[in-house]
């Protein structure tokens, strides 16, 4: 399994090229980045609208050598039954950028309406907060506020119509991804059976493990029987992973410092023969560059022990790590 980390801000590094250099020097074999300009002074991505042909050529060259490249669609684009058409239209420049940069996976948020979206839970951060390093203007959450009741299930005829709309849209996305030479991965906390039922070669699941341990994801995780059984149930529909730890309701923290049972994750990945990528998503206000390296080392140790049937490694301790390019 290839381990990468997300470009947004690493320590005081904001410029995308500087972050890519740090990621490569730190030994990561994969990389993720957002199809968004970010927020000046807080975090950076790659805005398709501001990325001309010369810049795309340069970025494609800079991304060469990574085993996988992940492009994260803007937070404002979320696949939902009621807005599939506009969302698919909004994805056009994202998918074109993915093709130009030879991206392997495009992550897209999806809400199947069967669980509270993770960004509605206090402390969750798949969407950037209103302030701080991940702040992003003019993005309105589409989910209901925390604690708001979910709508009751619609009549079967409406449900069948929605299922048909989802299937048609995802078949279009699958064909589109094939033409672009990439795969589309839906980041969601529910609807996994629906994704599996489509049986599409280029549309699958990106499981954000941390989100499953927030209040919004815990009911679905419990229904699956825990993390290991959820991974096993996803099987070949699991195309990608986002990894960060969670403590109470604080997410995107250093691996091994929270409550997620990563040994269960590693054992399940070993059992299913998972061979795709995993992108670390570390909040730059909560995790230093050394903490990112420790997270990767911790994950590598757990995966190695799962492969050999050994014991789980201890959580990373506070001893300093010699910086690569500073912290």
C-alpha positions in Angstrom: 0.0 0.0 0.0 1.3 3.4 -0.9 1.2 6.2 1.7 0.8 9.8 0.8 -0.1 13.1 2.5 -2.2 16.0 1.6 -1.0 19.3 0.2 -2.7 22.3 2.0 -0.1 23.6 4.5 2.9 21.8 6.0 4.4 23.8 8.9 5.0 27.2 7.4 5.1 25.9 3.8 2.2 27.3 1.7 3.5 27.2 -1.8 2.4 24.0 -3.6 5.8 23.4 -5.1 7.5 23.7 -1.7 5.0 21.2 -0.1 5.5 18.7 -3.0 9.3 18.9 -2.4 8.9 18.3 1.3 6.5 15.4 0.7 9.0 13.8 -1.7 12.0 14.3 0.6 10.0 12.9 3.6 9.7 9.6 1.7 6.0 9.6 0.8 5.1 7.7 -2.3 1.7 9.3 -2.9 0.3 12.8 -2.7 -3.1 14.5 -2.6 -4.1 18.1 -3.3 -7.3 20.2 -3.6 -8.8 21.5 -6.8 -9.2 24.9 -5.1 -7.2 28.0 -4.6 -7.3 27.7 -0.8 -7.1 30.7 1.4 -4.1 33.1 1.2 -1.9 32.7 4.2 -3.7 29.6 5.5 -3.7 26.8 3.0 -3.1 26.2 -0.7 -4.4 24.1 -3.5 -4.6 24.2 -7.3 -7.5 26.2 -8.8 -8.4 24.8 -12.2 -9.7 28.2 -13.4 -6.3 29.8 -12.7 -4.2 26.9 -13.9 -3.1 27.5 -17.5 -1.5 25.1 -19.9 2.1 26.1 -18.9 1.3 25.7 -15.2 -0.3 22.3 -15.9 2.7 21.1 -17.8 5.0 22.2 -14.9 2.8 20.6 -12.3 2.5 17.3 -14.2 6.3 17.2 -14.3 6.5 17.9 -10.5 4.0 15.2 -9.8 6.0 12.5 -11.7 7.6 9.9 -9.5 4.7 9.6 -7.1 3.0 6.2 -7.1 -0.4 7.8 -6.9 -1.7 11.3 -7.3 -5.1 12.3 -5.7 -7.1 15.3 -6.6 -9.8 16.4 -4.1 -12.8 18.1 -5.6 -13.8 21.4 -4.0 -15.8 21.1 -0.8 -18.7 23.1 -2.4 -19.2 20.2 -4.8 -21.1 17.4 -3.1 -23.0 14.7 -4.8 -26.6 14.6 -3.5 -29.8 13.1 -5.1 -31.4 16.5 -5.4 -28.5 18.2 -7.1 -26.7 15.6 -9.1 -27.0 17.5 -12.4 -25.4 20.8 -11.2 -22.8 18.8 -9.2 -21.8 16.8 -12.3 -21.5 20.1 -14.3 -19.3 21.6 -11.6 -17.0 18.6 -11.8 -16.1 19.3 -15.4 -13.1 21.5 -14.8 -12.0 19.2 -11.9 -11.9 16.1 -14.1 -10.2 18.0 -16.9 -7.5 19.1 -14.5 -7.2 15.5 -13.3 -6.6 14.3 -16.9 -4.0 17.1 -17.5 -2.1 16.2 -14.4 -2.3 12.4 -14.8 -4.2 12.1 -11.6 -5.0 8.5 -10.4 -8.0 9.2 -8.1 -10.5 12.1 -7.8 -12.1 12.4 -4.4 -15.7 13.7 -4.4 -17.8 14.2 -1.3 -21.2 12.4 -1.5 -24.2 12.4 0.7 -26.7 9.6 0.2 -29.2 11.1 2.7 -29.0 8.0 5.0 -26.8 9.5 7.7 -25.8 12.9 9.0 -23.0 14.3 7.0 -19.7 14.4 9.0 -19.2 18.1 8.5 -22.4 18.7 10.4 -20.8 17.3 13.6 -19.0 19.6 16.0 -15.3 19.2 15.7 -15.4 17.5 12.3 -13.4 19.1 9.5 -13.8 17.6 6.0 -15.1 21.1 5.2 -12.8 24.0 6.2 -14.1 26.0 9.2 -15.1 29.6 9.0 -11.8 30.7 10.5 -8.3 29.3 10.9 -5.8 27.6 8.5 -8.5 25.7 6.5 -10.9 28.6 6.2 -12.5 29.0 2.8 -14.9 31.9 1.9 -18.2 31.5 0.1 -18.7 27.9 0.8 -22.0 27.1 2.5 -22.4 23.7 4.1 -25.2 21.8 2.4 -25.9 19.5 5.4 -28.3 20.3 8.2 -26.9 21.8 11.4 -25.7 19.4 14.1 -28.7 18.0 16.0 -31.2 18.8 13.2 -33.6 15.9 12.4 -33.1 14.0 9.2 -36.0 13.9 6.8 -38.1 10.8 7.0 -37.7 8.2 4.2 -39.5 9.1 1.1 -42.1 6.8 -0.6 -40.7 3.8 -2.4 -41.5 5.4 -5.8 -39.4 8.5 -5.0 -36.6 6.2 -3.6 -36.6 4.2 -6.8 -36.4 7.4 -8.9 -33.5 8.6 -6.8 -31.7 5.3 -7.1 -32.1 5.4 -10.9 -30.8 9.0 -11.0 -27.8 8.0 -8.9 -27.0 5.0 -11.1 -27.3 7.0 -14.3 -25.1 9.8 -13.0 -22.5 7.4 -11.7 -22.5 5.4 -15.0 -21.7 8.7 -16.7 -19.0 9.5 -14.2 -17.5 6.0 -14.7 -17.4 6.5 -18.5 -16.0 10.0 -18.0 -13.2 8.7 -15.6 -12.3 6.1 -18.2 -11.8 8.7 -20.9 -9.8 10.8 -18.5 -7.6 7.9 -17.4 -8.6 8.2 -13.7 -11.0 6.9 -11.1 -13.7 8.7 -9.1 -13.9 7.9 -5.4 -16.8 9.0 -3.3 -16.0 10.1 0.2 -19.0 9.3 2.3 -20.0 7.8 5.6 -22.9 5.8 4.3 -24.4 4.4 1.0 -21.6 1.9 0.7 -24.0 -0.9 -0.5 -25.4 1.5 -3.1 -21.9 2.1 -4.5 -21.2 -1.7 -4.5 -24.5 -2.3 -6.3 -23.5 -0.2 -9.2 -20.6 -2.5 -10.0 -18.6 0.2 -11.8 -15.0 -0.2 -12.6 -14.0 3.4 -12.1 -16.3 4.6 -9.3 -15.7 3.4 -5.8 -15.4 4.4 -2.2 -12.8 6.6 -0.5 -13.2 5.7 3.2 -12.2 8.6 5.5 -11.6 6.4 8.5 -11.5 9.4 11.0 -15.0 10.5 9.9 -16.4 7.1 10.9 -15.3 7.7 14.5 -17.1 11.1 14.8 -20.6 11.2 16.1 -22.0 11.3 12.6 -20.2 8.2 11.5 -20.4 6.0 14.6 -23.9 4.6 14.0 -22.9 3.3 10.6 -19.7 2.0 12.0 -21.5 0.2 14.8 -24.0 -1.3 12.3 -21.1 -2.7 10.3 -19.7 -4.4 13.4 -16.6 -2.1 13.7 -13.8 -0.9 11.5 -12.4 -4.2 10.5 -15.7 -5.6 9.4 -16.6 -2.5 7.5 -13.3 -2.7 5.6 -13.9 -6.3 4.8 -17.5 -5.6 3.7 -16.3 -2.9 1.3 -13.9 -5.4 -0.4 -12.9 -4.4 -3.9 -15.2 -1.3 -3.9 -12.7 0.4 -1.6 -10.5 2.4 -3.9 -8.8 4.8 -1.5 -8.3 5.8 2.1 -8.1 9.1 4.0 -6.3 8.6 7.4 -6.1 10.8 10.5 -6.7 10.1 14.2 -9.7 11.2 16.3 -9.8 12.0 20.0 -13.2 12.8 21.4 -14.6 15.0 18.6 -11.3 16.4 17.4 -10.2 14.9 14.1 -7.3 15.3 11.7 -4.7 14.7 14.5 -1.5 12.6 14.5 -1.9 8.8 14.0 -1.6 6.9 17.2 -2.5 9.8 19.5 -6.3 9.2 19.4 -8.7 6.3 19.7 -8.9 4.8 16.2 -7.9 1.1 16.3 -5.4 1.2 13.4 -4.4 -2.4 14.0 -7.9 -3.5 13.1 -7.6 -1.4 9.9 -4.3 -3.0 9.0 -5.5 -6.5 9.6 -8.6 -5.9 7.4 -6.5 -4.4 4.6 -4.2 -7.4 4.8 -7.1 -9.8 4.6 -8.7 -8.1 1.6 -5.5 -7.6 -0.3 -5.9 -3.9 -0.5 -3.3 -2.5 -2.9 -4.4 1.2 -3.4 -3.3 4.4 -1.7 -3.8 6.0 1.7 -3.6 9.8 2.1 -2.8 11.3 5.5 -4.9 14.3 6.2 -3.2 16.2 9.0 -4.6 19.5 10.3 -1.6 21.9 10.1 -2.7 23.6 13.3 -2.7 20.3 15.1 0.1 18.3 13.5 3.7 19.5 12.9 5.8 18.3 10.0 7.5 15.9 12.4 4.1 14.7 13.5 3.3 13.9 9.8 6.4 11.8 9.6 5.7 10.1 12.8 2.2 9.2 11.5 3.6 7.7 8.4 6.1 5.7 10.4 3.4 4.5 12.8 1.2 3.4 9.9 4.1 1.6 8.2 4.8 -0.3 11.5 1.2 -1.4 11.9 1.0 -2.5 8.3 4.2 -4.5 8.6 3.1 -6.2 11.8 -0.3 -7.1 10.2 1.6 -8.6 7.2 3.7 -10.7 9.5 1.1 -11.5 12.1 3.0 -9.6 14.8 1.9 -7.4 17.7 0.7 -3.8 17.4 3.3 -1.1 17.7 3.1 1.4 20.6 1.7 4.8 19.8 4.3 7.4 18.7 5.9 9.2 21.6 7.2 12.7 21.9 10.9 12.3 21.1 11.9 14.7 18.4 12.5 13.6 14.9 15.3 15.1 12.8 13.5 17.5 10.4 13.7 17.2 6.7 13.9 20.7 5.5 12.9 22.2 8.8 9.6 22.1 10.7 
